[in-house]
Amino acid sequence: MEVADFYIEKGYAIRLVLRLVSIPRSSYYYDKNGKVAKKTVSEGRSAPGYSYQESGVHVADEQIEEWLMELISGDGYNYGYRKLTVDLKRTYKLIINKKKVYRLCKKLGLLRPQRKVKTKYPRKLARNRMITASNQLLETDIKYGYIAGEDRFFFI
């Protein structure tokens, strides 16, 4: 849009400039008339910096971070943030959300990489056909059929 505005202000024809920049005229005028609202990301409320124990005592995030480091150094070296949340609740009687544990783990660099889902079998769908769009090939499994003359079903 800035490039188009630059050349239009210099006196070039609007249609020519927009065609060269590959911007539709309707989009150009829609943007120029101010109908496009600039997207703003909502930050949400700020983190309070503490959590509560079941007894009602405030626990600072720094203390929770230390507890997370202790859990990671012990048996929980391969725990994710969900298991760490359960462990914090059981061990330290914290009232804490998994999203907060995720945020703290991200801050400390404790997050483990996500697993990739591996396909267990190769997809062998329609090898001998050329499919270029949806609904060009339909497949089904036939489990049983009806024999009209004998008035009964057969099963595969």
C-alpha positions as CSV (number, residue, x, y, z in Angstrom):
1,M,0.0,0.0,0.0
2,E,2.9,2.4,0.8
3,V,4.4,1.8,-2.6
4,A,1.1,2.4,-4.3
5,D,0.6,5.6,-2.3
6,F,4.1,6.8,-3.2
7,Y,3.6,6.6,-7.0
8,I,0.0,7.8,-6.9
9,E,1.1,10.9,-5.0
10,K,3.8,11.5,-7.7
11,G,0.9,11.7,-10.3
12,Y,0.7,8.3,-11.9
13,A,-2.7,6.9,-12.8
14,I,-4.3,5.0,-9.9
15,R,-5.4,2.1,-12.1
16,L,-2.0,1.6,-13.6
17,V,-0.2,1.7,-10.3
18,L,-2.6,-0.7,-8.6
19,R,-2.4,-3.1,-11.5
20,L,1.4,-3.1,-11.3
21,V,1.4,-3.6,-7.6
22,S,-1.3,-6.3,-7.8
23,I,-3.7,-4.6,-5.4
24,P,-7.4,-4.7,-6.3
25,R,-8.9,-1.2,-6.5
26,S,-11.7,-2.1,-4.1
27,S,-9.2,-3.1,-1.4
28,Y,-7.2,0.1,-2.0
29,Y,-10.2,2.3,-1.5
30,Y,-11.6,0.2,1.3
31,D,-8.3,0.7,3.2
32,K,-8.1,4.4,2.2
33,N,-11.6,5.2,3.5
34,G,-10.6,3.9,7.0
35,K,-13.0,1.0,7.2
36,V,-10.1,-1.4,8.1
37,A,-9.7,-1.4,11.8
38,K,-6.1,-2.0,12.9
39,K,-5.9,-5.2,14.9
40,T,-4.7,-4.8,18.4
41,V,-3.6,-7.7,20.6
42,S,-5.2,-7.8,24.0
43,E,-2.6,-8.2,26.6
44,G,-5.0,-9.5,29.2
45,R,-4.5,-8.7,32.9
46,S,-1.0,-8.8,34.2
47,A,0.2,-11.8,36.2
48,P,-0.1,-11.1,40.0
49,G,3.3,-12.6,40.9
50,Y,2.1,-15.0,43.5
51,S,-0.1,-18.0,44.2
52,Y,-1.8,-19.4,47.3
53,Q,-1.3,-22.5,49.3
54,E,-4.3,-24.5,50.5
55,S,-3.8,-22.8,53.9
56,G,-4.2,-19.4,52.3
57,V,-0.5,-18.3,52.5
58,H,0.9,-16.2,49.6
59,V,3.7,-17.9,47.7
60,A,5.8,-15.7,45.4
61,D,6.5,-16.8,41.9
62,E,10.3,-16.8,42.7
63,Q,9.6,-19.5,45.3
64,I,7.5,-21.5,42.8
65,E,10.4,-21.2,40.3
66,E,12.8,-22.6,42.9
67,W,10.4,-25.5,43.6
68,L,10.1,-26.2,39.8
69,M,13.9,-26.3,39.5
70,E,14.0,-28.8,42.5
71,L,11.3,-31.0,40.8
72,I,13.2,-31.0,37.5
73,S,16.5,-31.9,39.2
74,G,14.9,-34.8,41.0
75,D,12.7,-37.5,39.5
76,G,10.8,-35.0,37.3
77,Y,13.6,-34.3,34.8
78,N,11.4,-35.4,31.9
79,Y,8.1,-34.0,33.2
80,G,6.0,-31.6,31.2
81,Y,4.2,-28.6,32.6
82,R,1.1,-30.6,33.3
83,K,2.8,-33.2,35.4
84,L,4.8,-30.5,37.1
85,T,1.5,-28.8,38.0
86,V,0.2,-32.0,39.6
87,D,3.4,-32.4,41.5
88,L,3.4,-28.8,42.8
89,K,-0.2,-29.3,44.0
90,R,0.6,-32.6,45.7
91,T,4.0,-31.7,47.2
92,Y,3.6,-28.1,48.2
93,K,-0.2,-27.9,48.5
94,L,-0.4,-25.1,46.0
95,I,-3.5,-23.8,44.3
96,I,-2.0,-23.2,40.9
97,N,-3.2,-23.4,37.3
98,K,-1.4,-25.3,34.6
99,K,-1.3,-22.2,32.5
100,K,0.7,-20.4,35.2
101,V,3.1,-23.3,35.4
102,Y,3.5,-23.2,31.6
103,R,4.4,-19.5,31.8
104,L,6.9,-20.1,34.6
105,C,8.5,-23.0,32.8
106,K,8.7,-21.0,29.6
107,K,10.4,-18.2,31.5
108,L,12.9,-20.7,33.0
109,G,13.5,-22.5,29.7
110,L,12.2,-25.8,31.1
111,L,9.7,-26.7,28.4
112,R,10.4,-29.9,26.6
113,P,9.9,-30.0,22.8
114,Q,6.6,-31.3,21.6
115,R,6.5,-34.8,20.2
116,K,5.8,-35.3,16.5
117,V,3.0,-37.6,15.8
118,K,4.3,-40.4,13.6
119,T,2.0,-42.1,11.1
120,K,1.9,-45.8,11.9
121,Y,1.3,-46.9,8.3
122,P,1.8,-45.3,4.9
123,R,-1.3,-44.0,3.3
124,K,-2.0,-46.0,0.1
125,L,-5.0,-44.3,-1.2
126,A,-5.7,-44.5,-4.9
127,R,-2.3,-45.0,-6.4
128,N,-3.4,-45.6,-9.9
129,R,-5.7,-42.5,-10.1
130,M,-4.9,-38.8,-10.6
131,I,-6.9,-36.8,-8.1
132,T,-6.8,-33.0,-8.5
133,A,-9.8,-31.8,-6.4
134,S,-12.0,-32.9,-3.6
135,N,-14.9,-35.4,-4.2
136,Q,-13.3,-37.0,-7.2
137,L,-12.6,-40.4,-5.5
138,L,-14.8,-42.0,-2.9
139,E,-13.9,-45.3,-1.2
140,T,-15.9,-47.5,1.1
141,D,-15.6,-50.8,2.9
142,I,-18.4,-53.3,2.3
143,K,-19.0,-55.5,5.3
144,Y,-22.1,-57.4,4.1
145,G,-24.6,-57.5,1.2
146,Y,-28.1,-58.8,0.5
147,I,-28.8,-61.9,-1.7
148,A,-32.2,-61.2,-3.2
149,G,-33.1,-64.7,-4.5
150,E,-32.3,-66.4,-1.2
151,D,-33.6,-63.7,1.1
152,R,-30.5,-63.6,3.3
153,F,-27.3,-61.6,3.9
154,F,-23.7,-62.5,3.1
155,F,-20.7,-61.2,5.2
156,I,-17.2,-60.4,4.1
